[in-house]
Amino acid sequence: MPHQRLSPELVALPQGWISALLRGGRGKCPRCAEAPLFRKWLKPVDRCGHCRQDWSVQQADDFPAYIGIFVVGHLLAPVVIAMIAGGMSAWLTLAILLPVAVVMLLVTLQPTKGAVIAFLWWHGIGAFKQERRPLPPESTPER
């Protein structure tokens, strides 16, 4: 049974969806935070090396790129406006900001993809099974 996942009781599941996103954004397994989520720059591992979570079923598709373009565009829009309003030519503005935009997008892609995969996993979207930390048994109040 090498492909059997560790039960939620044996894994340090995140407390909420934000901690799962932070784990994925750091490139760690959102389920256990013990093993890397990516085997290559944007290629997730098939299974977590620690908790054996199956990541091959993730379907982040193009959504991380859309998020990256949205964020980079909004960060650079005021810079473009300031550069053109300051008298810089459109060609010089383009020559400066195009490489900056490409680098910013490349830097944000892997953390964004990790966070999207973590979001999908946490909410049980697609082929993922939603799982939560088992709640401790409630103690009955004395009467």
C-alpha positions, 0 to 999 in steps of 0.5 A: 500500500505505498500509495495510501494517504496518511489519515487526517489524524496523522497529518498536520492539516491546515487550520483554514483555507488561508493557511492552505493557500500560504503553504501552496504559495510557498511551494509546499504540500498544502495538506501536510506542508512537509514536502515540495508541491512542485517537481519542476518550475510549474509541474506539480508532483504526482504525489506528496512525498510525505502524506501521499496526497494525489496532486496529479488530479489538480486542474489549475489550468490557466487561472494562475496566469490570469491572476498573475497578469491581473496583479502585475497589470494593476501594479504597473498601471500607475507606473505607466501613467506616471512615466507617460505623464512625466514626459517619457516617450511611449517607446521608452516606457514600453522598453523599460516596463515590458521586461519588468512586467515579464519578470514580475509575471514569471516570479509570481506564477509558481506561488500563484499556481501553488495557492490555486492548487491549495484553494482547489484542494481545501474546498474539494473542487474538481477531483479533490476530496474535501477534508478537515481536521477532525474536531475533538469530541465535545464535552457535555456540560455538567448539570 
